[in-house]
């Protein structure tokens, strides 16, 4: 299973729950609640901006931590990292390269893997275009 569909930018997590570019954040919260997927939300400006944090998402022999960032109550970007299950090893950069090939810019947004500038840990960043 590919977690991120590079044709449309959808991220599908087991449940299943699909997180789409510019998705209404209330719809995402409703899906997570219905599928009993625990999440934490951090709101700013009366819920207009913020993040939803998902931890322990098991997919593809990995356990993901995913942050969904929203702007004006629409999904704006994702950031994530993962730990591999025992006996299955792949680096974050290799996983991203397998996912998207040499492309980093798509019609719906951008996907990059990088190191966090402050904490120097690898992460995947998905940014949606308007």
C-alpha positions as CSV (number, residue, x, y, z in Angstrom):
1,X,0.0,0.0,0.0
2,X,1.3,3.5,-0.8
3,X,0.4,5.8,2.0
4,X,0.5,8.9,-0.3
5,X,-1.1,8.8,-3.7
6,X,1.1,11.0,-5.8
7,X,-1.6,11.4,-8.5
8,X,-3.9,13.4,-6.2
9,X,-2.0,14.0,-2.9
10,X,-4.3,11.9,-0.8
11,X,-2.9,10.3,2.3
12,X,-4.7,7.1,3.3
13,X,-4.2,5.7,6.7
14,X,-5.5,2.4,8.0
15,X,-9.1,2.7,9.1
16,X,-9.4,3.6,6.3
17,X,-9.3,7.4,6.5
18,X,-8.2,9.6,3.6
19,X,-6.7,13.0,4.2
20,X,-7.0,15.0,1.0
21,X,-5.5,18.4,-0.1
22,X,-7.7,21.3,1.2
23,X,-10.0,18.9,3.0
24,X,-12.4,20.4,5.5
25,X,-10.9,19.8,9.0
26,X,-14.2,19.0,10.5
27,X,-14.8,16.2,8.0
28,X,-11.3,14.8,8.9
29,X,-12.1,14.9,12.6
30,X,-15.5,13.2,12.0
31,X,-13.8,10.4,10.1
32,X,-11.1,9.9,12.7
33,X,-13.8,9.7,15.4
34,X,-16.0,7.3,13.5
35,X,-13.0,5.0,12.9
36,X,-11.9,5.3,16.5
37,X,-8.5,6.6,15.6
38,X,-7.1,8.7,18.5
39,X,-5.9,12.2,17.7
40,X,-4.9,15.4,19.5
41,X,-5.9,18.8,18.2
42,X,-4.1,22.1,18.7
43,X,-6.3,25.1,17.7
44,X,-5.5,28.7,17.2
45,X,-7.8,31.6,16.4
46,X,-11.1,29.9,17.2
47,X,-10.2,26.7,15.3
48,X,-9.3,28.5,12.0
49,X,-5.7,27.4,12.2
50,X,-3.9,24.5,13.9
51,X,-2.7,20.9,13.8
52,X,-4.0,17.4,14.3
53,X,-1.6,14.9,15.7
54,X,-1.8,11.2,14.9
55,X,0.6,8.8,16.6
56,X,1.0,5.0,16.3
57,X,-0.4,4.7,12.7
58,X,0.6,1.3,11.5
59,X,1.1,0.9,7.8
60,X,3.7,-0.6,5.4
61,X,5.7,-2.4,8.1
62,X,6.2,1.0,9.8
63,X,4.7,3.0,12.6
64,X,4.0,6.6,11.6
65,X,3.7,9.9,13.5
66,X,1.6,12.3,11.4
67,X,0.9,16.0,11.9
68,X,-1.9,17.5,9.8
69,X,-1.7,21.2,9.6
70,X,-4.7,23.3,8.6
71,X,-5.3,26.9,7.6
72,X,-8.8,28.4,7.5
73,X,-10.2,25.0,8.5
74,X,-8.7,23.3,5.4
75,X,-5.8,20.9,5.3
76,X,-2.7,22.8,4.3
77,X,0.3,20.5,4.9
78,X,1.4,17.2,6.5
79,X,4.6,16.3,8.2
80,X,5.5,12.8,9.3
81,X,8.2,10.4,10.3
82,X,8.2,6.7,11.0
83,X,9.9,3.8,12.8
84,X,10.4,0.5,11.0
85,X,9.1,-2.8,12.4
86,X,11.8,-5.2,13.7
87,X,13.4,-7.0,10.7
88,X,12.3,-4.4,8.2
89,X,14.6,-1.5,7.6
90,X,14.4,1.4,5.2
91,X,15.6,4.9,5.5
92,X,13.2,7.8,5.3
93,X,14.9,9.1,2.2
94,X,14.7,5.7,0.5
95,X,11.0,5.4,1.4
96,X,10.3,8.8,-0.1
97,X,12.3,8.1,-3.2
98,X,10.4,4.8,-3.7
99,X,7.1,6.7,-3.2
100,X,7.7,9.6,-5.6
101,X,10.8,8.8,-7.7
102,X,12.7,11.9,-8.6
103,X,9.7,14.2,-8.6
104,X,9.1,16.6,-5.7
105,X,6.6,18.9,-7.3
106,X,3.1,17.7,-8.3
107,X,0.0,19.5,-9.6
108,X,-1.5,19.2,-6.1
109,X,1.6,20.1,-4.0
110,X,5.1,19.1,-3.0
111,X,6.7,16.1,-1.2
112,X,10.2,16.3,0.3
113,X,12.1,14.4,2.9
114,X,14.6,16.4,4.9
115,X,16.1,16.9,8.3
116,X,14.4,19.1,10.8
117,X,16.5,22.3,11.0
118,X,16.1,22.5,14.8
119,X,16.1,18.9,16.0
120,X,18.2,17.3,13.2
121,X,15.8,14.4,12.7
122,X,14.5,13.1,9.4
123,X,10.9,13.9,8.4
124,X,8.6,13.9,5.3
125,X,6.9,17.2,4.4
126,X,3.8,17.3,2.2
127,X,2.6,20.8,1.2
128,X,-0.7,21.4,-0.6
129,X,-1.1,24.1,-3.2
130,X,-4.2,26.2,-3.3
